[in-house]
């Protein structure tokens, strides 16, 4: 399966965000350009048209008789139409709120609205209005005619001109096309700085990830060069400080752990010789205990029992120290599972207290001595802290060997379940003394792990505890290769 790093998705998000900002900027720029360009075109057209219309009115109005007749208004409008030139406007004239002359343009309905006429009469100043008619944009201009030399006194004559803005719309459409055409190249060009920016941002992040992976794999001396003075540089400095602190703490912990292991191993080793002598002496005293006074006999038996427990504790401590030092090794052999388990039970005289359901003919490669330790510790723990009868059940499922050790006791306190394999852990804090060393389950688990298996503890629905050993059928071969 291909490995996907977070930096890849972050790169995509950075590039996408950069392009989104670029696209938004391009669209806003295009919209503003379009709006300003459109207004500039329309304002220029409007100003030019008003100027031209005023110039023509100032040129032709002095020849108009007052008060004008309808025919005079008709001729005046015709002269203004002819003067429109390329703009091709159509004009109409009204006098003293009279009807417009001519009433309709040659090509249809006039776009001059009543609102425009009212505004011209009320304000006595040029007015204009942009309207849509027949699917085309139009500009309508209303301009009152004043008498010259009389302080712009109204003459009662109003001129209205209207013409199409199709040419201007074509110019505006060209602006839109140009803006749209510019967005795509802008986005295409934005990809290059987006990738460059994402690379600059993600390069130190990628280095941090690689350095973190090295530290995770155990290379605590990993450091990163610090360049720049930005937030990423501060993050790199913090990372280096963290790595240095981890390296220092790791050295101290390793030193303390090595001292603790060496101390336990040395103590256990030094105790072996005196314990061997004490065991020999207590063995002799046990044989003569029946001929001794009762108080002395009790003391001898107590010393013998405690010496046996101490000897077992020292042996367990030495076994644990070998696991901690990585010196424990498997010596595997192909054995019959049922025979191996029964031998372990017979060697400790547990046949009457333990029932076994073992499938015949199941052969597996494992270390017989270590499996004997596992069975002995699990069954012994069930007999001491559980309840008889203890049942051992073995089966093969999904290419794994499963061995269950069940008892009929009260079960394990749920709060104690996560800790049952901890060294020297006691579920009952008030129980300061026990027959075992407190290391049996921990040693059993270590032996199972050495076979590349698992050991779990649980409570049965019907009551009692169950310990399950799960071993791969190739556990022995895997263990020999390790």
PyMOL commands that set and color helices and strands:
alter all, ss='L'
color gray80, all
select helices_A, chain A and resi 6-63+70-83+85-87+114-123+166-216+231-287+289-291+294-324+337-347+368-385+414-417+440-450+475-481
alter helices_A, ss='H'
color red, helices_A
select strands_A, chain A and resi 90-95+127-133+136-147+153-164+333-336+354-357+363-366+390-397+400-406+454-459+465-472
alter strands_A, ss='S'
color yellow, strands_A
deselect
rebuild
show_as cartoon
